[in-house]
Amino acid sequence: MPFLIDDINYAQKELNIFRSKTFYIKDGPIHERFIFPFLCGSYFTYRKVDVERITSLAKAISKDPTYLDVGCGYGDFLEKIIQYLPNAEGIEKSADIFFKLGRYKPDYIKIGDAYNGIEKKYDLIFVGWMEPGVDYRDKIAASTDVIITTFDKGGQCGMNGECEMDEYGFEKIASWITPSWIDVNTELLNKYYSKISNRTIEFLKQLRGAHNLWYVYSKPKYKDIIKETLIKSSKKDYNKDVYEHEKILDECGFSYNEMLPSNPDICLWKINFEE
Ligand SMILES: C[S@@+](CC[C@H](N)C(=O)[O-])C[C@H]1O[C@@H](n2cnc3c(N)ncnc32)[C@H](O)[C@@H]1O
């Protein structure tokens, strides 16, 4: 069930308390996005590489791509996308998250419920996935040929935890794994906001996991161009030109292309193509 405005008000109060108690921590303002993800960032832990991958796909499909972020919240990720796709838009069900909290709503975010259908067709629809019990995959499928979705391995989406689009005539083309905000949150809390010894922190760090999945789906006609574009994008060096919050990911042991000691089969952000 989607959260209630009271929950967000409560979180905002907790955020204010957090700020009053941690103002001395140098990177505290950047930590906030992994501690209060909805209010201060996004539920998923992205890097510039994610933004460039997704926008390069949109550009490969169309010269002047249309893009929709469904359930975009305050639009933290969408803002980054707009740097590359100026016409990108978002749809967000809750007007309250803006108006009851006195937060600015940009024009590129429309208030609307995806359950009522998506107004027009888009070249690419992004679904930074839904809460458990929320499932509007049929509406998304009717409005685009290319879908990118990201969700927690914990099984957030759909009535029964389904996030797959295969049953709507889409093919899964590629995927990659990143840490979830909770993975990063755990490392940050251990290191900065607990009294655990350094030795124990180092030990716990070895157990860190990565639980966010990103899937690229398309109708068969776009399969080749999507593969080609992703292969090209994977050759770029993503270690230099990055967002400020990426330094926290590096510090917490979630670097680009990092392999995790707890699961050496996973190479973070590496694109895996479907057979
Ligand atoms: C888990 S939050 C993710 C927000 C944002 N994408 C992020 O990463 O922070 C899910 C968002 O989807 C919105 N939402 C839920 N159901 C929706 C629907 N049927 N149509 C549009 N938005 C919806 C919620 O109000 C909420 O802001």
The ligand as an SDF file (V2000), in Angstrom:
LIG
                    3D

 27 29  0  0  0  0  0  0  0  0999 V2000
    8.7020    3.8630   -3.8570 C   0  0  0  0  0  0  0  0  0  0  0  0
    8.2510    5.4900   -4.3160 S   0  0  0  0  0  0  0  0  0  0  0  0
    9.5490    5.8410   -5.4910 C   0  0  0  0  0  0  0  0  0  0  0  0
    9.6500    7.3000   -5.8180 C   0  0  0  0  0  0  0  0  0  0  0  0
   10.8010    7.6530   -6.7400 C   0  0  0  0  0  0  0  0  0  0  0  0
   10.7480    6.9480   -8.0040 N   0  0  0  0  0  0  0  0  0  0  0  0
   12.1080    7.4030   -6.0240 C   0  0  0  0  0  0  0  0  0  0  0  0
   12.9160    6.6300   -6.4670 O   0  0  0  0  0  0  0  0  0  0  0  0
   12.3020    7.9900   -4.9670 O   0  0  0  0  0  0  0  0  0  0  0  0
    6.8920    5.1520   -5.3610 C   0  0  0  0  0  0  0  0  0  0  0  0
    6.1800    6.3930   -5.8670 C   0  0  0  0  0  0  0  0  0  0  0  0
    5.1880    5.9810   -6.7970 O   0  0  0  0  0  0  0  0  0  0  0  0
    4.0170    6.7450   -6.5680 C   0  0  0  0  0  0  0  0  0  0  0  0
    2.8840    5.9310   -7.0400 N   0  0  0  0  0  0  0  0  0  0  0  0
    2.3380    4.8360   -6.4370 C   0  0  0  0  0  0  0  0  0  0  0  0
    1.3160    4.3690   -7.1640 N   0  0  0  0  0  0  0  0  0  0  0  0
    1.2230    5.1570   -8.2610 C   0  0  0  0  0  0  0  0  0  0  0  0
    0.3610    5.1900   -9.3810 C   0  0  0  0  0  0  0  0  0  0  0  0
   -0.6190    4.2950   -9.5010 N   0  0  0  0  0  0  0  0  0  0  0  0
    0.5560    6.1470  -10.3270 N   0  0  0  0  0  0  0  0  0  0  0  0
    1.5590    7.0720  -10.1930 C   0  0  0  0  0  0  0  0  0  0  0  0
    2.3950    7.0890   -9.1480 N   0  0  0  0  0  0  0  0  0  0  0  0
    2.2400    6.1600   -8.1940 C   0  0  0  0  0  0  0  0  0  0  0  0
    3.9980    6.9500   -5.0540 C   0  0  0  0  0  0  0  0  0  0  0  0
    3.1710    8.0460   -4.6920 O   0  0  0  0  0  0  0  0  0  0  0  0
    5.4770    7.1910   -4.7840 C   0  0  0  0  0  0  0  0  0  0  0  0
    5.8370    8.5410   -4.8970 O   0  0  0  0  0  0  0  0  0  0  0  0
  1  2  1  0
  2  3  1  0
  2 10  1  0
  3  4  1  0
  4  5  1  0
  5  6  1  0
  5  7  1  0
  7  8  2  0
  7  9  1  0
 10 11  1  0
 11 12  1  0
 11 26  1  0
 12 13  1  0
 13 14  1  0
 13 24  1  0
 14 15  1  0
 14 23  1  0
 15 16  2  0
 16 17  1  0
 17 18  1  0
 17 23  2  0
 18 19  1  0
 18 20  2  0
 20 21  1  0
 21 22  2  0
 22 23  1  0
 24 25  1  0
 24 26  1  0
 26 27  1  0
M  CHG  2   2   1   9  -1
M  END
$$$$
